[in-house]
Amino acid sequence: PTLACGTSYATEQASACDSSRLATAIARLGDVYLGELHGTNEVPLLVEQVVRLRLSEYDERPVIVSLELPARALDTRSGFWRGRDGRASEAMARLVRLLAGLEQAHPGEVRLHFQQSPPAEGAAPFDGSERGTGLRLAALADEGVLIALGGNHHSRKANLDGMSGESAGMVAGDNVLGVAVMPARGGTGWMCFGAGDCGPKQIPAFPKPPQETEHDCLFNGESVV
C-alpha cells in the first residue's frame, strides 16, 4: 500500500491534525511498517491516531509501537534530542511521551519498542543492520499488532530503480505491510544533506496522487512500495 497524506498541521494540539479516515484505513491493515520522510509534524500525529484507534476498536492483541530511535530517546532530556537528525523533532518527542504514558496506563496492552536499542541481557547479540531490524520487527509482529515507524528507505518492500540489497521491510515479511507516507500536496520536513546542511527543506508533492483534490487516502501504487 502507498499512502498520500496532505493534512495540514497548524497547532501543537494533536487533535488539530484530523486524519481519522486515513488512520482508520491504516489501523484496519493490522501489522504495518510506516515509512516516513523524517522531520514532519504530520507523521507522529498520524501514528498517535492509529495507536488510539487500535486501542479503542480492536482489543484482540497488544499494540506494539516500534520507533526508529535509540532507547535513550525515552528520556526527552537526553542528548539524542539535541541532535540534528529529523527524527529528533518536537513532534516525535511528544509522540514518545504519549506512548510511554499509554504503556504505563495500559500495561500489557501497549508496548513501546526502540529499533536502535541493544537487546536485554541474555538475548541475542545486537544487529543494527537492515536484516537485524527486519527480523526483530517480524518477531514483534508475532507477539502483538505491530505499528512500526522508520525512514522510507528502511520500510520499502521492494527495490526502486537504482537501488539494491534488502531492506528491513523486506526482511520483516509479507505479513508486515509496508506503507509509504507521502505528501499529496508537498510541504516541508527537517532533513540533513550532510553534517552541516540540516534544516527545513521543501518536500515536493507526491507525483501521482489518486486525485489532485483528494487527501487522507490509502491507495495501491507501484512507483513507491
C-alpha positions in Angstrom: 0.0 0.0 0.0 1.1 3.5 -0.7 -0.2 6.4 1.3 -0.8 10.0 0.4 -1.4 12.4 3.2 -2.0 16.1 2.6 -3.4 17.1 6.0 -2.3 20.5 7.3 -1.0 21.0 10.8 -1.1 24.4 12.3 -1.1 24.0 16.1 0.6 22.0 18.8 -2.6 20.2 19.7 -2.8 16.6 18.3 -6.5 17.0 17.7 -5.7 19.7 15.1 -4.4 17.0 12.7 -7.7 15.1 12.0 -6.7 12.4 9.6 -9.3 10.0 11.0 -10.2 8.4 7.6 -6.5 7.7 6.9 -5.8 6.5 10.4 -8.8 4.1 10.3 -7.6 2.7 7.0 -4.2 2.0 8.4 -5.5 0.6 11.7 -7.5 -2.0 9.7 -4.4 -3.3 7.9 -3.1 -5.0 11.0 0.7 -5.2 11.2 2.2 -2.2 9.4 5.6 -0.6 8.8 5.2 3.1 8.1 7.9 4.7 6.0 8.2 8.4 6.6 10.2 11.5 5.4 11.8 12.4 8.8 11.1 15.7 10.4 7.4 16.4 9.7 4.6 17.2 12.2 2.0 15.1 10.5 3.5 11.6 10.7 3.9 11.4 14.6 0.4 12.7 14.9 -0.8 10.0 12.4 1.0 7.3 14.4 -0.8 8.5 17.6 -4.2 8.3 15.9 -3.5 4.8 14.6 -2.5 3.6 18.1 -5.6 5.2 19.7 -7.8 3.5 17.1 -6.2 0.1 17.7 -6.8 0.5 21.4 -10.4 1.7 21.2 -11.7 -0.5 18.4 -9.5 -3.7 18.3 -8.6 -5.5 21.5 -7.6 -9.0 20.4 -3.8 -8.4 20.7 -1.5 -6.0 22.4 -0.3 -3.0 20.4 3.4 -2.8 19.9 4.8 0.5 18.6 8.3 0.3 17.2 10.2 3.6 16.5 13.5 4.1 14.7 15.0 5.6 17.8 17.5 4.5 20.5 16.2 3.6 23.9 17.7 6.8 25.5 15.1 8.7 23.5 12.6 7.6 26.2 14.2 10.4 28.3 13.4 13.6 26.4 16.2 15.4 28.3 18.8 13.0 26.8 21.4 14.1 24.3 19.6 12.4 21.4 17.1 15.2 21.3 19.8 17.7 20.8 20.8 16.0 17.6 20.4 17.5 14.1 18.6 14.4 12.7 15.0 15.0 11.6 13.8 12.3 14.0 14.8 14.4 17.0 11.8 16.7 16.5 9.4 18.2 19.0 6.6 16.3 17.3 8.5 13.0 17.8 9.3 13.8 21.4 5.6 14.4 22.0 4.8 11.0 20.5 7.4 9.3 22.7 6.0 10.9 25.8 2.5 10.0 24.8 3.4 6.3 24.0 5.3 6.0 27.3 2.2 7.3 29.1 -0.1 4.8 27.3 2.3 2.0 28.1 2.0 2.8 31.8 -1.7 3.4 31.7 -2.4 0.2 29.7 0.1 -2.4 31.0 0.1 -5.5 28.7 -2.0 -3.7 26.1 0.7 -1.2 24.8 4.4 -1.8 24.3 6.9 0.8 23.2 9.9 -0.6 21.3 13.1 1.2 20.1 14.6 -0.2 17.0 18.1 1.1 17.7 18.4 -0.4 21.2 20.7 -3.2 22.3 18.9 -6.3 23.4 18.2 -7.2 27.1 20.9 -9.1 29.0 21.0 -12.8 27.8 19.3 -12.0 24.5 20.9 -12.5 21.0 23.7 -10.1 20.1 22.5 -6.7 18.8 22.4 -6.4 15.0 21.9 -2.9 13.7 21.7 -3.9 10.0 18.6 -3.8 7.8 18.3 -7.6 8.3 18.6 -7.3 12.0 15.9 -4.7 12.2 13.6 -6.6 9.9 14.0 -9.8 11.9 13.1 -8.0 15.2 10.1 -6.5 13.6 8.9 -9.9 12.3 9.3 -11.3 15.8 7.4 -8.4 17.4 4.5 -9.0 14.9 4.2 -12.5 16.3 3.7 -11.0 19.8 1.0 -8.4 19.0 -0.2 -5.9 16.5 2.8 -4.1 15.1 2.9 -0.4 14.3 6.4 0.3 13.2 7.8 3.7 12.0 11.0 4.3 10.2 12.6 6.1 7.3 11.0 5.2 4.0 14.3 3.7 2.8 14.1 1.1 5.6 10.4 0.3 5.2 10.4 -0.3 1.5 9.1 -3.7 0.4 10.9 -3.7 -3.0 13.9 -2.1 -4.6 13.3 1.1 -6.5 15.3 2.0 -9.6 19.0 2.2 -8.9 18.7 0.5 -5.5 19.9 -2.9 -4.5 20.0 -5.0 -1.3 17.4 -6.0 1.1 15.6 -3.5 3.4 14.2 -4.1 6.9 10.8 -4.0 5.3 11.6 -6.9 3.0 13.1 -9.0 5.8 10.1 -8.3 8.1 8.0 -10.5 5.7 4.7 -10.2 3.8 2.6 -10.2 7.0 4.0 -6.8 7.9 2.6 -4.4 5.3 4.7 -1.5 4.1 3.0 1.9 3.9 4.9 4.8 2.5 3.7 8.1 3.9 3.9 10.7 1.2 2.6 14.3 1.0 -0.1 14.7 -1.6 0.4 18.4 -1.8 4.0 18.9 -0.8 5.3 20.7 2.3 8.4 20.9 4.5 10.4 18.5 6.5 13.6 18.7 8.6 16.3 17.0 6.5 20.1 16.6 6.5 22.1 16.5 3.3 25.5 16.2 5.1 26.5 17.1 8.6 26.5 20.8 8.1 23.3 21.1 6.0 20.4 20.3 8.2 17.2 22.3 8.3 13.7 22.7 6.9 13.6 21.6 3.3 10.8 21.6 0.7 9.2 18.3 0.1 7.6 18.0 -3.4 4.0 16.8 -3.9 3.7 13.1 -4.5 3.8 12.8 -8.3 0.7 10.6 -8.8 -2.0 11.1 -6.1 -5.3 9.3 -6.7 -7.0 12.6 -7.4 -5.4 16.0 -7.2 -8.1 17.3 -4.9 -8.2 14.2 -2.6 -6.1 13.7 0.5 -6.2 11.4 3.6 -6.4 8.3 1.4 -4.8 4.9 1.1 -4.2 3.6 -2.4 -2.2 1.0 -4.2 0.9 2.1 -6.0 3.9 0.8 -7.9 6.5 3.5 -8.1 6.8 3.7 -4.3 6.1 0.5 -2.4 
